Amino acid sequence: MEYFCKSCGKRKGDDQDWLLGFEGSGGPRKVMKYAIKLLGKWDDQRASEANAVHFCSTACQDKYFWQNYGDENWAA
Ligand SMILES: [Zn+2]
C-alpha cells in the first residue's frame, strides 16, 4: 500500500516516520462539520482506514490543519 502526504504529495517510503490523522469521523452534529483527529504518530494498522490522512512531517500536518480547519486569516 502506498501513502502520499496530504499536504505536499510526497510518497511515503518504508523507513520514514510519518504522521497519521483521521478526518470527519462522524461525531455528533453539534461539533465541527469537518472534524479531524491527529494521531501525532504513524500507525500501520490504521493507515489504510477510509478516512485516514497522511503527512510526511509535522510541518505538512500543521499546514494542512490550518488551511482546512484553522483560522482563515492564517492562509492569507
Ligand atoms: Zn508533506
PDB file of the backbone (N, CA, C, O) and the ligand in Angstrom, with CONECT records:
HET     ZN  A 101       1
ATOM      1  N   MET A   1       0.841  -1.197   0.000  1.00  0.00           N
ATOM      2  CA  MET A   1       0.000   0.000   0.000  1.00  0.00           C
ATOM      3  C   MET A   1       0.879   1.250   0.000  1.00  0.00           C
ATOM      4  O   MET A   1       1.858   1.346   0.740  1.00  0.00           O
ATOM      5  N   GLU A   2       0.503   2.192  -0.842  1.00  0.00           N
ATOM      6  CA  GLU A   2       1.271   3.426  -0.924  1.00  0.00           C
ATOM      7  C   GLU A   2       0.510   4.562  -0.260  1.00  0.00           C
ATOM      8  O   GLU A   2      -0.717   4.638  -0.321  1.00  0.00           O
ATOM      9  N   TYR A   3       1.263   5.429   0.366  1.00  0.00           N
ATOM     10  CA  TYR A   3       0.652   6.583   1.011  1.00  0.00           C
ATOM     11  C   TYR A   3       1.315   7.852   0.500  1.00  0.00           C
ATOM     12  O   TYR A   3       2.516   7.892   0.234  1.00  0.00           O
ATOM     13  N   PHE A   4       0.493   8.885   0.373  1.00  0.00           N
ATOM     14  CA  PHE A   4       1.001  10.166  -0.096  1.00  0.00           C
ATOM     15  C   PHE A   4       0.667  11.253   0.925  1.00  0.00           C
ATOM     16  O   PHE A   4      -0.400  11.255   1.538  1.00  0.00           O
ATOM     17  N   CYS A   5       1.602  12.161   1.081  1.00  0.00           N
ATOM     18  CA  CYS A   5       1.382  13.251   2.014  1.00  0.00           C
ATOM     19  C   CYS A   5       0.190  14.088   1.547  1.00  0.00           C
ATOM     20  O   CYS A   5       0.140  14.545   0.405  1.00  0.00           O
ATOM     21  N   LYS A   6      -0.757  14.275   2.449  1.00  0.00           N
ATOM     22  CA  LYS A   6      -1.971  15.008   2.128  1.00  0.00           C
ATOM     23  C   LYS A   6      -1.671  16.479   1.838  1.00  0.00           C
ATOM     24  O   LYS A   6      -2.451  17.165   1.176  1.00  0.00           O
ATOM     25  N   SER A   7      -0.555  16.941   2.333  1.00  0.00           N
ATOM     26  CA  SER A   7      -0.218  18.349   2.188  1.00  0.00           C
ATOM     27  C   SER A   7       0.678  18.614   0.984  1.00  0.00           C
ATOM     28  O   SER A   7       0.367  19.492   0.180  1.00  0.00           O
ATOM     29  N   CYS A   8       1.775  17.885   0.836  1.00  0.00           N
ATOM     30  CA  CYS A   8       2.737  18.193  -0.239  1.00  0.00           C
ATOM     31  C   CYS A   8       2.762  17.129  -1.325  1.00  0.00           C
ATOM     32  O   CYS A   8       3.379  17.346  -2.368  1.00  0.00           O
ATOM     33  N   GLY A   9       2.115  15.988  -1.121  1.00  0.00           N
ATOM     34  CA  GLY A   9       2.014  14.982  -2.162  1.00  0.00           C
ATOM     35  C   GLY A   9       3.160  14.000  -2.241  1.00  0.00           C
ATOM     36  O   GLY A   9       3.174  13.136  -3.117  1.00  0.00           O
ATOM     37  N   LYS A  10       4.119  14.116  -1.344  1.00  0.00           N
ATOM     38  CA  LYS A  10       5.264  13.216  -1.338  1.00  0.00           C
ATOM     39  C   LYS A  10       4.831  11.792  -1.032  1.00  0.00           C
ATOM     40  O   LYS A  10       3.901  11.567  -0.258  1.00  0.00           O
ATOM     41  N   ARG A  11       5.519  10.824  -1.654  1.00  0.00           N
ATOM     42  CA  ARG A  11       5.184   9.425  -1.421  1.00  0.00           C
ATOM     43  C   ARG A  11       5.954   8.884  -0.221  1.00  0.00           C
ATOM     44  O   ARG A  11       7.124   9.209  -0.017  1.00  0.00           O
ATOM     45  N   LYS A  12       5.291   8.069   0.551  1.00  0.00           N
ATOM     46  CA  LYS A  12       5.916   7.541   1.753  1.00  0.00           C
ATOM     47  C   LYS A  12       6.851   6.382   1.440  1.00  0.00           C
ATOM     48  O   LYS A  12       6.509   5.478   0.678  1.00  0.00           O
ATOM     49  N   GLY A  13       8.044   6.424   2.047  1.00  0.00           N
ATOM     50  CA  GLY A  13       8.963   5.294   1.984  1.00  0.00           C
ATOM     51  C   GLY A  13       8.843   4.478   3.257  1.00  0.00           C
ATOM     52  O   GLY A  13       8.276   4.933   4.251  1.00  0.00           O
ATOM     53  N   ASP A  14       9.386   3.263   3.216  1.00  0.00           N
ATOM     54  CA  ASP A  14       9.210   2.352   4.342  1.00  0.00           C
ATOM     55  C   ASP A  14       9.858   2.839   5.635  1.00  0.00           C
ATOM     56  O   ASP A  14       9.368   2.585   6.735  1.00  0.00           O
ATOM     57  N   ASP A  15      10.961   3.535   5.471  1.00  0.00           N
ATOM     58  CA  ASP A  15      11.749   3.874   6.649  1.00  0.00           C
ATOM     59  C   ASP A  15      11.394   5.224   7.264  1.00  0.00           C
ATOM     60  O   ASP A  15      12.043   5.682   8.204  1.00  0.00           O
ATOM     61  N   GLN A  16      10.366   5.845   6.725  1.00  0.00           N
ATOM     62  CA  GLN A  16      10.066   7.188   7.175  1.00  0.00           C
ATOM     63  C   GLN A  16       8.997   7.222   8.246  1.00  0.00           C
ATOM     64  O   GLN A  16       8.002   6.500   8.188  1.00  0.00           O
ATOM     65  N   ASP A  17       9.225   8.057   9.200  1.00  0.00           N
ATOM     66  CA  ASP A  17       8.283   8.225  10.288  1.00  0.00           C
ATOM     67  C   ASP A  17       7.271   9.294   9.925  1.00  0.00           C
ATOM     68  O   ASP A  17       7.551  10.488  10.031  1.00  0.00           O
ATOM     69  N   TRP A  18       6.133   8.878   9.510  1.00  0.00           N
ATOM     70  CA  TRP A  18       5.100   9.825   9.107  1.00  0.00           C
ATOM     71  C   TRP A  18       4.072  10.024  10.207  1.00  0.00           C
ATOM     72  O   TRP A  18       4.142   9.422  11.278  1.00  0.00           O
ATOM     73  N   LEU A  19       3.121  10.886   9.907  1.00  0.00           N
ATOM     74  CA  LEU A  19       2.072  11.178  10.877  1.00  0.00           C
ATOM     75  C   LEU A  19       0.726  10.811  10.288  1.00  0.00           C
ATOM     76  O   LEU A  19       0.519  10.873   9.077  1.00  0.00           O
ATOM     77  N   LEU A  20      -0.173  10.431  11.156  1.00  0.00           N
ATOM     78  CA  LEU A  20      -1.475   9.956  10.722  1.00  0.00           C
ATOM     79  C   LEU A  20      -2.588  10.751  11.401  1.00  0.00           C
ATOM     80  O   LEU A  20      -2.496  11.114  12.573  1.00  0.00           O
ATOM     81  N   GLY A  21      -3.639  11.008  10.627  1.00  0.00           N
ATOM     82  CA  GLY A  21      -4.802  11.668  11.197  1.00  0.00           C
ATOM     83  C   GLY A  21      -6.061  11.060  10.604  1.00  0.00           C
ATOM     84  O   GLY A  21      -6.004  10.292   9.644  1.00  0.00           O
ATOM     85  N   PHE A  22      -7.194  11.411  11.186  1.00  0.00           N
ATOM     86  CA  PHE A  22      -8.468  10.896  10.688  1.00  0.00           C
ATOM     87  C   PHE A  22      -9.448  12.041  10.546  1.00  0.00           C
ATOM     88  O   PHE A  22      -9.641  12.839  11.463  1.00  0.00           O
ATOM     89  N   GLU A  23     -10.061  12.104   9.381  1.00  0.00           N
ATOM     90  CA  GLU A  23     -10.966  13.212   9.085  1.00  0.00           C
ATOM     91  C   GLU A  23     -12.416  12.796   9.168  1.00  0.00           C
ATOM     92  O   GLU A  23     -12.780  11.657   8.874  1.00  0.00           O
ATOM     93  N   GLY A  24     -13.223  13.734   9.571  1.00  0.00           N
ATOM     94  CA  GLY A  24     -14.677  13.581   9.507  1.00  0.00           C
ATOM     95  C   GLY A  24     -15.178  12.269  10.072  1.00  0.00           C
ATOM     96  O   GLY A  24     -15.997  11.587   9.457  1.00  0.00           O
ATOM     97  N   SER A  25     -14.687  11.924  11.233  1.00  0.00           N
ATOM     98  CA  SER A  25     -15.017  10.611  11.777  1.00  0.00           C
ATOM     99  C   SER A  25     -16.428  10.547  12.356  1.00  0.00           C
ATOM    100  O   SER A  25     -16.748   9.655  13.142  1.00  0.00           O
ATOM    101  N   GLY A  26     -17.253  11.489  11.962  1.00  0.00           N
ATOM    102  CA  GLY A  26     -18.671  11.364  12.237  1.00  0.00           C
ATOM    103  C   GLY A  26     -19.111  11.473  13.679  1.00  0.00           C
ATOM    104  O   GLY A  26     -19.915  10.674  14.158  1.00  0.00           O
ATOM    105  N   GLY A  27     -18.588  12.451  14.357  1.00  0.00           N
ATOM    106  CA  GLY A  27     -19.050  12.705  15.722  1.00  0.00           C
ATOM    107  C   GLY A  27     -20.424  13.348  15.701  1.00  0.00           C
ATOM    108  O   GLY A  27     -21.039  13.469  14.642  1.00  0.00           O
ATOM    109  N   PRO A  28     -20.901  13.754  16.842  1.00  0.00           N
ATOM    110  CA  PRO A  28     -22.210  14.430  16.917  1.00  0.00           C
ATOM    111  C   PRO A  28     -22.226  15.696  16.064  1.00  0.00           C
ATOM    112  O   PRO A  28     -21.198  16.353  15.903  1.00  0.00           O
ATOM    113  N   ARG A  29     -23.374  16.030  15.529  1.00  0.00           N
ATOM    114  CA  ARG A  29     -23.515  17.181  14.640  1.00  0.00           C
ATOM    115  C   ARG A  29     -23.145  18.504  15.301  1.00  0.00           C
ATOM    116  O   ARG A  29     -22.741  19.454  14.630  1.00  0.00           O
ATOM    117  N   LYS A  30     -23.282  18.553  16.583  1.00  0.00           N
ATOM    118  CA  LYS A  30     -23.041  19.820  17.258  1.00  0.00           C
ATOM    119  C   LYS A  30     -21.569  20.245  17.187  1.00  0.00           C
ATOM    120  O   LYS A  30     -21.260  21.430  17.313  1.00  0.00           O
ATOM    121  N   VAL A  31     -20.680  19.299  16.991  1.00  0.00           N
ATOM    122  CA  VAL A  31     -19.277  19.673  16.834  1.00  0.00           C
ATOM    123  C   VAL A  31     -19.026  20.076  15.388  1.00  0.00           C
ATOM    124  O   VAL A  31     -19.944  20.054  14.568  1.00  0.00           O
ATOM    125  N   MET A  32     -17.813  20.436  15.078  1.00  0.00           N
ATOM    126  CA  MET A  32     -17.470  20.891  13.734  1.00  0.00           C
ATOM    127  C   MET A  32     -17.893  19.872  12.684  1.00  0.00           C
ATOM    128  O   MET A  32     -17.791  18.662  12.883  1.00  0.00           O
ATOM    129  N   LYS A  33     -18.369  20.397  11.567  1.00  0.00           N
ATOM    130  CA  LYS A  33     -18.799  19.529  10.481  1.00  0.00           C
ATOM    131  C   LYS A  33     -17.627  18.697   9.958  1.00  0.00           C
ATOM    132  O   LYS A  33     -17.748  17.495   9.717  1.00  0.00           O
ATOM    133  N   TYR A  34     -16.504  19.367   9.794  1.00  0.00           N
ATOM    134  CA  TYR A  34     -15.325  18.666   9.312  1.00  0.00           C
ATOM    135  C   TYR A  34     -14.308  18.548  10.433  1.00  0.00           C
ATOM    136  O   TYR A  34     -13.396  19.366  10.557  1.00  0.00           O
ATOM    137  N   ALA A  35     -14.478  17.550  11.218  1.00  0.00           N
ATOM    138  CA  ALA A  35     -13.559  17.357  12.331  1.00  0.00           C
ATOM    139  C   ALA A  35     -12.349  16.552  11.870  1.00  0.00           C
ATOM    140  O   ALA A  35     -12.442  15.726  10.961  1.00  0.00           O
ATOM    141  N   ILE A  36     -11.236  16.803  12.500  1.00  0.00           N
ATOM    142  CA  ILE A  36     -10.048  15.998  12.227  1.00  0.00           C
ATOM    143  C   ILE A  36      -9.416  15.613  13.551  1.00  0.00           C
ATOM    144  O   ILE A  36      -9.351  16.402  14.493  1.00  0.00           O
ATOM    145  N   LYS A  37      -8.959  14.393  13.589  1.00  0.00           N
ATOM    146  CA  LYS A  37      -8.261  13.918  14.780  1.00  0.00           C
ATOM    147  C   LYS A  37      -6.840  13.581  14.356  1.00  0.00           C
ATOM    148  O   LYS A  37      -6.617  12.745  13.481  1.00  0.00           O
ATOM    149  N   LEU A  38      -5.895  14.239  14.987  1.00  0.00           N
ATOM    150  CA  LEU A  38      -4.499  13.995  14.655  1.00  0.00           C
ATOM    151  C   LEU A  38      -3.913  12.993  15.636  1.00  0.00           C
ATOM    152  O   LEU A  38      -3.947  13.184  16.852  1.00  0.00           O
ATOM    153  N   LEU A  39      -3.384  11.937  15.078  1.00  0.00           N
ATOM    154  CA  LEU A  39      -2.854  10.868  15.921  1.00  0.00           C
ATOM    155  C   LEU A  39      -1.491  11.251  16.505  1.00  0.00           C
ATOM    156  O   LEU A  39      -1.124  10.808  17.594  1.00  0.00           O
ATOM    157  N   GLY A  40      -0.745  12.083  15.764  1.00  0.00           N
ATOM    158  CA  GLY A  40       0.558  12.532  16.264  1.00  0.00           C
ATOM    159  C   GLY A  40       1.667  11.520  16.054  1.00  0.00           C
ATOM    160  O   GLY A  40       2.780  11.708  16.545  1.00  0.00           O
ATOM    161  N   LYS A  41       1.376  10.442  15.325  1.00  0.00           N
ATOM    162  CA  LYS A  41       2.377   9.415  15.033  1.00  0.00           C
ATOM    163  C   LYS A  41       1.862   8.574  13.878  1.00  0.00           C
ATOM    164  O   LYS A  41       0.765   8.809  13.373  1.00  0.00           O
ATOM    165  N   TRP A  42       2.645   7.603  13.464  1.00  0.00           N
ATOM    166  CA  TRP A  42       2.234   6.715  12.389  1.00  0.00           C
ATOM    167  C   TRP A  42       1.727   5.409  12.970  1.00  0.00           C
ATOM    168  O   TRP A  42       2.277   4.908  13.950  1.00  0.00           O
ATOM    169  N   ASP A  43       0.684   4.855  12.373  1.00  0.00           N
ATOM    170  CA  ASP A  43       0.160   3.572  12.804  1.00  0.00           C
ATOM    171  C   ASP A  43      -0.205   2.763  11.567  1.00  0.00           C
ATOM    172  O   ASP A  43      -1.217   3.027  10.918  1.00  0.00           O
ATOM    173  N   ASP A  44       0.621   1.781  11.249  1.00  0.00           N
ATOM    174  CA  ASP A  44       0.420   0.995  10.028  1.00  0.00           C
ATOM    175  C   ASP A  44      -0.941   0.302   9.982  1.00  0.00           C
ATOM    176  O   ASP A  44      -1.543   0.149   8.919  1.00  0.00           O
ATOM    177  N   GLN A  45      -1.400  -0.105  11.134  1.00  0.00           N
ATOM    178  CA  GLN A  45      -2.679  -0.810  11.202  1.00  0.00           C
ATOM    179  C   GLN A  45      -3.835   0.082  10.747  1.00  0.00           C
ATOM    180  O   GLN A  45      -4.786  -0.381  10.117  1.00  0.00           O
ATOM    181  N   ARG A  46      -3.734   1.353  11.076  1.00  0.00           N
ATOM    182  CA  ARG A  46      -4.851   2.261  10.837  1.00  0.00           C
ATOM    183  C   ARG A  46      -4.659   3.141   9.605  1.00  0.00           C
ATOM    184  O   ARG A  46      -5.578   3.851   9.198  1.00  0.00           O
ATOM    185  N   ALA A  47      -3.469   3.093   9.013  1.00  0.00           N
ATOM    186  CA  ALA A  47      -3.141   3.988   7.899  1.00  0.00           C
ATOM    187  C   ALA A  47      -4.031   3.764   6.683  1.00  0.00           C
ATOM    188  O   ALA A  47      -4.208   4.666   5.865  1.00  0.00           O
ATOM    189  N   SER A  48      -4.591   2.559   6.563  1.00  0.00           N
ATOM    190  CA  SER A  48      -5.399   2.244   5.382  1.00  0.00           C
ATOM    191  C   SER A  48      -6.888   2.482   5.617  1.00  0.00           C
ATOM    192  O   SER A  48      -7.706   2.199   4.742  1.00  0.00           O
ATOM    193  N   GLU A  49      -7.239   2.991   6.773  1.00  0.00           N
ATOM    194  CA  GLU A  49      -8.651   3.279   7.035  1.00  0.00           C
ATOM    195  C   GLU A  49      -9.156   4.354   6.084  1.00  0.00           C
ATOM    196  O   GLU A  49      -8.401   5.224   5.649  1.00  0.00           O
ATOM    197  N   ALA A  50     -10.445   4.278   5.768  1.00  0.00           N
ATOM    198  CA  ALA A  50     -11.024   5.115   4.719  1.00  0.00           C
ATOM    199  C   ALA A  50     -10.861   6.617   4.976  1.00  0.00           C
ATOM    200  O   ALA A  50     -10.658   7.387   4.038  1.00  0.00           O
ATOM    201  N   ASN A  51     -10.947   7.022   6.208  1.00  0.00           N
ATOM    202  CA  ASN A  51     -10.897   8.457   6.491  1.00  0.00           C
ATOM    203  C   ASN A  51      -9.521   8.901   6.984  1.00  0.00           C
ATOM    204  O   ASN A  51      -9.372  10.001   7.516  1.00  0.00           O
ATOM    205  N   ALA A  52      -8.531   8.052   6.808  1.00  0.00           N
ATOM    206  CA  ALA A  52      -7.182   8.396   7.258  1.00  0.00           C
ATOM    207  C   ALA A  52      -6.543   9.423   6.332  1.00  0.00           C
ATOM    208  O   ALA A  52      -6.733   9.378   5.116  1.00  0.00           O
ATOM    209  N   VAL A  53      -5.786  10.346   6.913  1.00  0.00           N
ATOM    210  CA  VAL A  53      -4.987  11.283   6.142  1.00  0.00           C
ATOM    211  C   VAL A  53      -3.534  11.149   6.600  1.00  0.00           C
ATOM    212  O   VAL A  53      -3.255  10.910   7.775  1.00  0.00           O
ATOM    213  N   HIS A  54      -2.611  11.310   5.635  1.00  0.00           N
ATOM    214  CA  HIS A  54      -1.212  11.016   5.903  1.00  0.00           C
ATOM    215  C   HIS A  54      -0.344  12.248   5.697  1.00  0.00           C
ATOM    216  O   HIS A  54      -0.552  13.024   4.764  1.00  0.00           O
ATOM    217  N   PHE A  55       0.621  12.414   6.573  1.00  0.00           N
ATOM    218  CA  PHE A  55       1.518  13.571   6.477  1.00  0.00           C
ATOM    219  C   PHE A  55       2.968  13.136   6.619  1.00  0.00           C
ATOM    220  O   PHE A  55       3.297  12.270   7.429  1.00  0.00           O
ATOM    221  N   CYS A  56       3.833  13.755   5.812  1.00  0.00           N
ATOM    222  CA  CYS A  56       5.242  13.372   5.833  1.00  0.00           C
ATOM    223  C   CYS A  56       5.995  14.034   6.976  1.00  0.00           C
ATOM    224  O   CYS A  56       7.086  13.601   7.344  1.00  0.00           O
ATOM    225  N   SER A  57       5.408  15.088   7.535  1.00  0.00           N
ATOM    226  CA  SER A  57       6.128  15.827   8.572  1.00  0.00           C
ATOM    227  C   SER A  57       5.144  16.629   9.401  1.00  0.00           C
ATOM    228  O   SER A  57       3.990  16.823   9.020  1.00  0.00           O
ATOM    229  N   THR A  58       5.626  17.084  10.533  1.00  0.00           N
ATOM    230  CA  THR A  58       4.792  17.941  11.369  1.00  0.00           C
ATOM    231  C   THR A  58       4.432  19.222  10.633  1.00  0.00           C
ATOM    232  O   THR A  58       3.320  19.733  10.758  1.00  0.00           O
ATOM    233  N   ALA A  59       5.387  19.734   9.864  1.00  0.00           N
ATOM    234  CA  ALA A  59       5.143  20.973   9.121  1.00  0.00           C
ATOM    235  C   ALA A  59       3.984  20.804   8.141  1.00  0.00           C
ATOM    236  O   ALA A  59       3.130  21.683   8.030  1.00  0.00           O
ATOM    237  N   CYS A  60       3.956  19.680   7.435  1.00  0.00           N
ATOM    238  CA  CYS A  60       2.882  19.434   6.481  1.00  0.00           C
ATOM    239  C   CYS A  60       1.555  19.214   7.205  1.00  0.00           C
ATOM    240  O   CYS A  60       0.502  19.666   6.754  1.00  0.00           O
ATOM    241  N   GLN A  61       1.625  18.529   8.308  1.00  0.00           N
ATOM    242  CA  GLN A  61       0.415  18.298   9.081  1.00  0.00           C
ATOM    243  C   GLN A  61      -0.168  19.630   9.557  1.00  0.00           C
ATOM    244  O   GLN A  61      -1.369  19.879   9.445  1.00  0.00           O
ATOM    245  N   ASP A  62       0.707  20.470  10.088  1.00  0.00           N
ATOM    246  CA  ASP A  62       0.258  21.766  10.598  1.00  0.00           C
ATOM    247  C   ASP A  62      -0.319  22.623   9.477  1.00  0.00           C
ATOM    248  O   ASP A  62      -1.351  23.272   9.645  1.00  0.00           O
ATOM    249  N   LYS A  63       0.359  22.617   8.332  1.00  0.00           N
ATOM    250  CA  LYS A  63      -0.074  23.415   7.196  1.00  0.00           C
ATOM    251  C   LYS A  63      -1.474  22.987   6.752  1.00  0.00           C
ATOM    252  O   LYS A  63      -2.361  23.816   6.550  1.00  0.00           O
ATOM    253  N   TYR A  64      -1.645  21.689   6.610  1.00  0.00           N
ATOM    254  CA  TYR A  64      -2.938  21.170   6.190  1.00  0.00           C
ATOM    255  C   TYR A  64      -4.014  21.481   7.215  1.00  0.00           C
ATOM    256  O   TYR A  64      -5.128  21.876   6.870  1.00  0.00           O
ATOM    257  N   PHE A  65      -3.669  21.298   8.461  1.00  0.00           N
ATOM    258  CA  PHE A  65      -4.625  21.541   9.529  1.00  0.00           C
ATOM    259  C   PHE A  65      -5.110  22.988   9.510  1.00  0.00           C
ATOM    260  O   PHE A  65      -6.311  23.253   9.563  1.00  0.00           O
ATOM    261  N   TRP A  66      -4.175  23.905   9.435  1.00  0.00           N
ATOM    262  CA  TRP A  66      -4.555  25.320   9.484  1.00  0.00           C
ATOM    263  C   TRP A  66      -5.297  25.750   8.230  1.00  0.00           C
ATOM    264  O   TRP A  66      -6.188  26.597   8.289  1.00  0.00           O
ATOM    265  N   GLN A  67      -4.932  25.171   7.099  1.00  0.00           N
ATOM    266  CA  GLN A  67      -5.607  25.544   5.854  1.00  0.00           C
ATOM    267  C   GLN A  67      -7.040  25.044   5.815  1.00  0.00           C
ATOM    268  O   GLN A  67      -7.909  25.670   5.207  1.00  0.00           O
ATOM    269  N   ASN A  68      -7.282  23.918   6.464  1.00  0.00           N
ATOM    270  CA  ASN A  68      -8.603  23.317   6.368  1.00  0.00           C
ATOM    271  C   ASN A  68      -9.456  23.477   7.620  1.00  0.00           C
ATOM    272  O   ASN A  68     -10.685  23.435   7.565  1.00  0.00           O
ATOM    273  N   TYR A  69      -8.788  23.659   8.728  1.00  0.00           N
ATOM    274  CA  TYR A  69      -9.531  23.671   9.984  1.00  0.00           C
ATOM    275  C   TYR A  69      -9.243  24.894  10.846  1.00  0.00           C
ATOM    276  O   TYR A  69      -9.955  25.166  11.813  1.00  0.00           O
ATOM    277  N   GLY A  70      -8.205  25.618  10.491  1.00  0.00           N
ATOM    278  CA  GLY A  70      -7.776  26.707  11.338  1.00  0.00           C
ATOM    279  C   GLY A  70      -8.404  28.037  10.969  1.00  0.00           C
ATOM    280  O   GLY A  70      -9.363  28.115  10.202  1.00  0.00           O
ATOM    281  N   ASP A  71      -7.840  29.052  11.530  1.00  0.00           N
ATOM    282  CA  ASP A  71      -8.279  30.411  11.310  1.00  0.00           C
ATOM    283  C   ASP A  71      -8.022  30.817   9.856  1.00  0.00           C
ATOM    284  O   ASP A  71      -6.914  30.640   9.350  1.00  0.00           O
ATOM    285  N   GLU A  72      -9.021  31.350   9.197  1.00  0.00           N
ATOM    286  CA  GLU A  72      -8.880  31.747   7.787  1.00  0.00           C
ATOM    287  C   GLU A  72      -7.765  32.761   7.586  1.00  0.00           C
ATOM    288  O   GLU A  72      -7.119  32.782   6.538  1.00  0.00           O
ATOM    289  N   ASN A  73      -7.545  33.578   8.564  1.00  0.00           N
ATOM    290  CA  ASN A  73      -6.537  34.631   8.444  1.00  0.00           C
ATOM    291  C   ASN A  73      -5.139  34.067   8.210  1.00  0.00           C
ATOM    292  O   ASN A  73      -4.278  34.727   7.628  1.00  0.00           O
ATOM    293  N   TRP A  74      -4.932  32.851   8.667  1.00  0.00           N
ATOM    294  CA  TRP A  74      -3.609  32.257   8.572  1.00  0.00           C
ATOM    295  C   TRP A  74      -3.192  32.039   7.125  1.00  0.00           C
ATOM    296  O   TRP A  74      -2.022  32.201   6.776  1.00  0.00           O
ATOM    297  N   ALA A  75      -4.159  31.670   6.281  1.00  0.00           N
ATOM    298  CA  ALA A  75      -3.833  31.274   4.911  1.00  0.00           C
ATOM    299  C   ALA A  75      -3.537  32.471   4.009  1.00  0.00           C
ATOM    300  O   ALA A  75      -3.023  32.287   2.906  1.00  0.00           O
ATOM    301  N   ALA A  76      -3.843  33.671   4.444  1.00  0.00           N
ATOM    302  CA  ALA A  76      -3.701  34.839   3.600  1.00  0.00           C
ATOM    303  C   ALA A  76      -2.241  35.135   3.244  1.00  0.00           C
ATOM    304  O   ALA A  76      -1.962  36.099   2.532  1.00  0.00           O
TER     305      ALA A  76
HETATM  306 ZN    ZN A 101       4.434  16.595   3.124  1.00  0.00          ZN2+
END
